[in-house]
Amino acid sequence: NASLKSAGHRLLSASQTPRCRVCWIMSRSRLSSRAEEVLIGLGGNIGDPLEAMRTALKALDAHPACKVIRVSSVWKTPPWGVTDQPDFLNACAAISTTLEPREFLEFCLTIEKNLKRVRDRRWGPRSIDLDILLFGDRMTSAEGLHVPHPRIADRPFVLVPLAQIAPETKFGATGVAALAAKADVSGMSCLGDVLFVR
């Protein structure tokens, strides 16, 4: 496997995949000055996860209090936690929102429900997964809502795409790009910039 560059990009050999570039998506209009940037992880491994992620981003962008502003490349990744299941597709996105964390979470859960997400096995197969990774500078620990996400540093499938869109963001005392550079990326491959919300 090729190593991660300092900017958080991972390049595979030309025979494997094309160069991975960050897909920057400009918002249609500005939200109020109190808008915060939320970093989310997207993933799935059953049905059509790529289409599910596209649909989820479109739904977020269509919400009057949300705008999609940056999206990473899509990565094919080995399963984590429970390994007897298909590989996942994963990506990260930055969302500008004026929603409160609990409101944003509830909207993400609604999107998951609409996309037939079934929660019957922890870390098991799913059609779509939307995880709040960071919500501005907020720190929250409540039922069903933990920000920053407590397992960011343990998950290469989060760190690698997150480093593409927010390399200088800190998790603890360490930048995301630095964490991604040390992550075990065995079995990961980049599918390129294939998520489009408009």
C-alpha positions, 0 to 999 in steps of 0.5 A: 500500500502506498503511504499517506501524503502529509496533506492527508491524501493517499495515492495508490499506484497507477495500475490500482486507482487514479489519483484521489482528489478532494471534491470541493462543493460550493454552497448555494447560499450563505447561512447565518453567521452562527452556522457551524461546520459539522464533519460527518462520516458516511458509509455502507456495504449492502444494497447500493451504498454509493447511491445511498451516500449521494442521496444522503448528501442531497437530503442534507444539502436540501435542508434549509439549515444545512449546506454541503461544503466539502466532500472527500473521495470515496474509499473501499475499506475492509469491515471493522469490528465485525469482519464477516461481512462485505467491504464498505464504501466510506467517505467524509463530508463537511456540512455548514449548519445552524441546527443544534447537535441534537437536531442535526442528529435527528435529521441524520437518523431520519435520512438513514431510516428513509434509506432503509437502515436497519440496526440489528447488529452492532458494527454489522452490515448497513445500507447507510451510516451517517456519523457525526464526527465533530461539531464545530468546537463543541464537546457533548456526551449524551444518550446517542450523541457523543461529540467528538466521536470517541473512536475517530483515532481508531478508524482508518476508514474515517481518518483517511477521507477526513484528512482530505477535507479537514487535515488540520482539524485536531482530535485531541492534541493531534491533527487529523492528517498526522493520525491518518498518516500513521493509520493502517490502510491495509486493504483500502483503495480509493474510488475517486471523486464520485459523490456529487450532490448537485 
